[in-house]
Amino acid sequence: GNQIGAAFWQQISGEHGLDSNGVYNGTSDLQLERLSVYFNEASGNKYVPRAVLVDLEP
C-alpha cells in the first residue's frame, strides 16, 4: 500500500514539475494548474503532498 502511494506521489510530483524537495522547477504554467488539488504550499515556495501514509508493519 505505502509503496504504491509513494510511487503515486513521485509520479504526480514529476508531472507538476516538483523536485524531491517539493520545489517547483517546471517550465510550463500548465504544471501549476490544479496543483492545490494534490499539494499544500508551505513556506519557502515548497509544496507538500496532501496525504499521510502510515504503515503498521515493520
C-alpha positions in Angstrom: 0.0 0.0 0.0 2.6 2.6 1.0 4.9 1.6 -1.9 2.0 2.3 -4.3 1.3 5.6 -2.5 4.9 6.7 -2.7 5.1 5.8 -6.4 1.9 7.8 -7.0 3.3 10.9 -5.3 6.6 10.6 -7.2 4.6 10.5 -10.5 2.3 13.4 -9.6 5.3 15.5 -8.4 7.1 14.9 -11.7 4.0 15.7 -13.7 3.7 19.1 -11.9 7.4 19.9 -12.2 8.3 19.5 -8.5 11.7 18.1 -7.4 12.1 15.7 -4.5 12.2 18.6 -2.0 8.9 20.0 -3.2 10.4 23.0 -5.1 8.9 23.9 -8.4 11.4 23.5 -11.3 8.9 23.2 -14.1 8.7 25.1 -17.4 5.0 25.3 -18.1 2.2 27.2 -16.5 0.0 24.2 -17.1 2.0 22.3 -14.4 0.9 24.8 -11.8 -2.8 24.4 -12.7 -4.7 22.4 -10.1 -1.5 21.9 -8.0 -3.5 22.7 -4.9 -5.6 19.6 -5.5 -2.7 17.4 -4.5 -0.3 19.7 -2.7 -0.3 22.4 0.0 2.1 25.3 -0.4 4.4 25.7 2.5 6.9 28.4 3.4 9.8 28.9 1.0 7.7 28.2 -2.1 7.8 24.4 -1.3 4.8 22.1 -2.0 3.9 19.4 0.4 1.7 16.4 -0.5 -1.8 16.4 1.0 -1.5 12.9 2.4 -0.4 10.9 5.4 0.9 7.4 4.7 1.0 5.1 7.7 2.3 1.5 7.8 1.9 -0.6 10.9 4.1 -3.5 9.6 7.8 -3.5 10.3 
